Amino acid sequence: MQKLAISTKPIRSLEDALERCQILGMRVSRQRRFILELLWQVNEHLSAREIYDRLNHQGKDIGHTSVYQNLEALSSQGIIECIERCDGRLYGNISDSHSHVNCLDTEQILDVHVELPEEVIRLVEQQTGVRITEYTINFYGYRNSPEKP
C-alpha cells in the first residue's frame, strides 16, 4: 500500500533485507538466505512451490517445510511481500508500500511506485469521510494486446 508518511526505511536491496532480519533478531539461516537471494535475483512474484523448485534446481538443499516456514516468517515481519490470490500466495522482494500492474495475458504482477496527487486523496476523503493514511492501486491490462484503444 502507498503510505503518505513512511515510518521505517524501505527494504530496497538484499542487504537491506538481511539487515532488517538482524535488527528484528531473526536468525539468517542458510535456507532463509537462499530464499532472500532468489527473490532479489528473479525480481518477480513467485509461489512457495516455485521458490522450492527453483532453489532445488540450483542445487540448494532446502525442504518444502523450510520454504513455507521461512516465507511465513519473512512476510509476517514485513521483510518480503505476500500477495493473497485466489490460486494461492505469491511472494516478492518489495515490502514497502507500492502498487501493482497485473498483466492479464502473461499473469505477471509488476511492482510500481505511484503517488496520487494530493487533490485526489482529498477528494476520496471528502466522498467517504475517511482520512486516508495509505493506499495501493491495482492496474490491469495486456502486455501483448494486438490492439490498443
C-alpha positions in Angstrom: 0.0 0.0 0.0 1.2 3.5 -0.7 1.9 5.4 2.5 1.6 9.1 2.9 4.3 9.0 5.6 6.9 6.3 5.7 8.0 5.5 9.3 10.7 2.9 8.5 13.5 2.7 5.9 12.2 0.7 2.9 13.8 -2.5 2.0 15.2 -1.9 -1.5 18.1 -4.5 -1.6 19.1 -7.9 -0.4 21.5 -6.2 2.0 18.6 -4.2 3.4 16.5 -7.4 3.8 19.4 -9.1 5.7 20.0 -6.1 7.8 16.2 -5.9 8.7 16.3 -9.6 9.8 19.2 -8.8 12.1 17.5 -5.7 13.5 14.4 -7.8 14.3 16.5 -10.5 15.9 15.7 -13.1 13.2 18.4 -15.7 12.6 19.7 -15.5 9.0 19.9 -19.2 8.4 21.3 -20.7 5.2 17.8 -21.5 4.0 16.5 -18.0 4.8 19.4 -16.5 2.9 18.7 -18.8 -0.1 15.1 -17.6 -0.3 16.0 -13.9 0.0 18.8 -14.2 -2.6 16.4 -15.9 -5.0 13.7 -13.3 -4.6 16.2 -10.5 -5.2 17.7 -12.3 -8.2 14.5 -13.0 -10.1 12.7 -9.8 -9.1 9.3 -11.3 -9.7 6.4 -12.7 -7.6 6.7 -16.5 -7.0 4.6 -19.1 -5.3 6.2 -21.2 -2.5 6.3 -24.1 -4.8 8.1 -22.1 -7.5 10.6 -21.0 -4.9 11.2 -24.5 -3.7 11.6 -25.8 -7.3 14.0 -23.0 -8.4 16.2 -23.4 -5.3 16.4 -27.2 -5.7 17.1 -26.7 -9.4 20.0 -24.5 -8.4 21.3 -27.3 -6.2 20.3 -25.6 -2.9 19.4 -28.2 -0.2 16.1 -27.0 1.2 12.9 -28.8 2.1 9.2 -27.9 1.4 8.5 -27.2 5.1 11.6 -25.0 5.4 10.5 -22.9 2.4 6.9 -22.4 3.8 8.1 -21.6 7.3 10.7 -19.1 6.2 8.3 -17.4 3.8 5.8 -17.1 6.6 8.4 -15.6 9.0 9.8 -13.2 6.4 6.4 -12.0 5.2 4.9 -11.7 8.7 7.8 -9.4 9.7 7.4 -7.3 6.6 10.7 -8.2 5.0 9.1 -9.7 1.9 5.8 -9.2 0.3 3.0 -11.7 0.3 0.1 -11.3 -2.2 -3.0 -13.3 -1.5 -4.6 -14.6 -4.7 -7.5 -17.0 -5.4 -5.0 -19.6 -6.6 -2.6 -19.2 -3.7 0.0 -16.8 -2.3 2.8 -15.1 -4.2 5.9 -13.7 -2.6 8.0 -10.8 -3.8 11.0 -8.9 -2.7 9.5 -5.4 -2.3 8.0 -5.0 1.1 7.4 -1.2 1.3 4.3 0.5 0.1 3.7 0.1 -3.6 1.1 -0.7 -6.3 0.8 -3.4 -8.9 0.3 -3.8 -12.6 -1.5 -7.1 -13.2 -0.7 -8.3 -16.7 -3.7 -10.4 -17.8 -2.1 -12.2 -20.7 1.2 -13.1 -19.1 -0.2 -13.4 -15.5 2.8 -11.4 -14.2 2.5 -8.9 -11.4 4.7 -5.9 -11.8 5.7 -3.6 -8.9 5.3 0.1 -9.4 5.6 3.1 -7.1 2.8 5.5 -7.9 1.8 8.6 -5.9 -1.6 10.1 -6.3 -1.9 13.8 -6.5 -2.9 15.3 -3.1 -6.2 16.6 -4.6 -7.3 13.0 -5.5 -6.6 11.8 -1.9 -8.6 14.8 -0.5 -11.5 14.0 -3.0 -11.6 10.4 -1.7 -11.7 11.6 1.9 -14.5 14.1 1.1 -16.6 11.4 -0.6 -16.1 8.8 2.1 -15.5 10.7 5.3 -12.4 8.5 5.9 -8.9 10.0 6.5 -6.6 8.3 4.0 -3.3 7.2 5.6 -2.1 4.8 2.9 -3.3 3.3 -0.3 -2.5 0.8 -3.1 -3.5 0.8 -6.7 -4.1 -2.2 -8.8 -3.8 -1.7 -12.6 -4.9 -4.4 -15.0 -4.0 -4.7 -18.7 -2.5 -6.7 -21.5 1.2 -6.7 -22.5 0.7 -8.5 -25.8 -2.6 -7.0 -26.9 -2.7 -6.6 -30.7 -4.9 -3.5 -30.5 -4.6 -0.6 -28.2 -7.7 1.6 -27.7 
